[in-house]
Amino acid sequence: MTATLHVFSAVLLTLVFAVAAGSKLRSLKVLWTFSDELASFRWLPSRLRRVTALAVVCAELATGLLVWVAPPSGAGLALVLLLVFTVATLQAGRAGDCQCFGEAKGAEVGGTALFVSRNLLLAATAAFLTLPGPAFPALPSGLAAATGGLLLAVLVIRADDLVYLFAPRRRTEVIGPAANR
């Protein structure tokens, strides 16, 4: 059972951190947007923002690899990143435009509560992965665990979109054929 949960956790963390890094690396403009958003963290000197942005992306990529090669180290790095991001966000008083999962809608939709909740879920997953456990489960349960990790990763990555989709909104404009009347 522990091995199955380890696979689930490793898949979840790998995908979330790989997508977060990949989203920031899709263009220099996106990476520098993330760098500029670090201004929300007043304690970070402006001259260190770009270096910090690059270091964060490298750490996210390393996390995705380390959770498989050295699970306690990868999980420890994930915990550090998630806790620093969460504390910095709470200190800033708002969820920033981190570019982790594409174009940010966090501040507009789920806001700080969604950001912190997501990070705490991932931190709990990382904390579990720091515990020693058997290497790999039997194939059927390993595949089920990997599939579960993949599905939860998709939900975590698309959480802002899901909140946006189901959030109540005021209709201020007419859409569709009625708009042409």
N, C-alpha and C positions, 0 to 999 in steps of 0.2 A: 504493500500500500504506500509506504513512504517513497519508494522508487517511482511509483506512478505519479505521486504529487510533485516529486522533483522534476520529472519530465514536463508536467503541466506548467510548473512555475518557470522552468528554463525557457520553454517555448514562448510563454506569455512575455517574459522580460526581454528575450531576444528580439521578438517582433516589435514590441513597443519602442525599444531603444533604437533598433535599426531604422524604423520608420521615422522616428524623431530626428535622427542624424541625417538620414536621406532627404527628409523634407527641407532641412536647413541647407543642404548641399546642392539642391536642385538649381540654384543660380547664385551668383555673387550678390545680386540685389537682395535676395531672401536672407542670405547669411548676414549681410550688413544691416538689414532691417532688424534681425534678431540682436545684433550687436548694439544698434541704436536703442533698442528697447531696454537694454541693460541700464540705461540712465535712470530707470525707475528705482534702481538699487543705489541710493545716494552714497553708500559707503564704498562703492566701487569707483575708483578714479577714472575719468573719461579716457585717459591715455591707455588704460588697460582693457577697455571694452572689446576691441577686436581680438586681442590675444585671448581674452576670456571666452569669447564666442567660439573661437577655434578650439580652445581647450575643452569646452563643453562638448562640441561635436566629436572630438577624439575620444573623450571619456564615454560618450554614448556608444560609439562604435566598439570600444574596448569592452564595455559591459556586455554587449551582445555576444561577443566572442568568449569572454572569460566565464560566463555562466555555464559554458559547456566544458571548457578546458580546465578551469579551476573554480568550481561552483562557489565555494565560500568567498573567494576573492571577488568574483564577478558580482555576487549578491551583495557583498560589502560595499563595492563601488556603487552599485545601484542604490543602496540605502543612503550612502553619503550624498549622491546627486539629488535624490528625491527629497531628502530632508533639507538640504541647502536650498533647493528650488522652493520648497514649501515655506520655510522660514523667511526667505527673502521676499516671497510673494505676500505673506502676511505682514511683514515689515513695511512693504510698499503700499499695502492697503488695497491692492487690486491684482487681478490676474493680468499679466502682460501679454503682449503679442509674441509668444515664444517661437512661433513657426514650427512647433513640434509635429503637427499633423496636417500641414497644409495651411491654407489661408485661415488666419485666426478669426473666430467669431466669439471666442471665450468671454471677452469683456462684455460683448453685446448680448450673449445668450445665457450660458451657464454661469459665467462669472467666476469669482473667487471660490465660491462654495464647490462648484463642479471641479475646478482645478485641484483644490485641496483634497476633496474626496477621492479623486482619481489617484493622486499621489500617495495618499494613505493606503489605498487598496494595493497599489504596486509596492509600497514599502513593506506591507505585511507579507506580500508574496516573496519579496527579497529576504525578509527576515527568516521566513521558513526555509528558504534555500541555503541559508548559512548553517543550518543543522546538518550533521553528518547523516548520510543515508546511502543505501546501496546504489551502485552505478546505474543500472538500467533494469526496467521491469521486463516481464515476458512480452513478446511481440504484440499480442492482442490488447493488453492493457496499456502498453506503451503507445500504440497507435491511438487508442481512445484518449489517453492523456494529452497527446500532441494535438489531436483534433480539438479537444476542449480548450487547450491553451490558445490555439489559433482562433477559435470562435470568441473567446473572451478578449483576446488582443484586438480583434476587429471592433468589438463593442467599445473597448477603451479608446481606441484610436478614433472612432467615429462618434464618440459621446457628444461632442458639441453639435454635430449634425443631427443626431437623434433628439437632443433637447430642442434644437431649433425647429425640427419637423413637428414635434408634438406640443410645443409651447403655445399657449393661447396668444393670439395676436388680434389687434383691432384691424378690421378691414376698412381701409380708408379710400381704396380705389376699386373700381369695377374691373374685373378681369374677364377676358373671353369675348364671345360674340356680343354680349350686352354692352360692352364698352364702345362699340361702334355705332350705337344708336343715337 
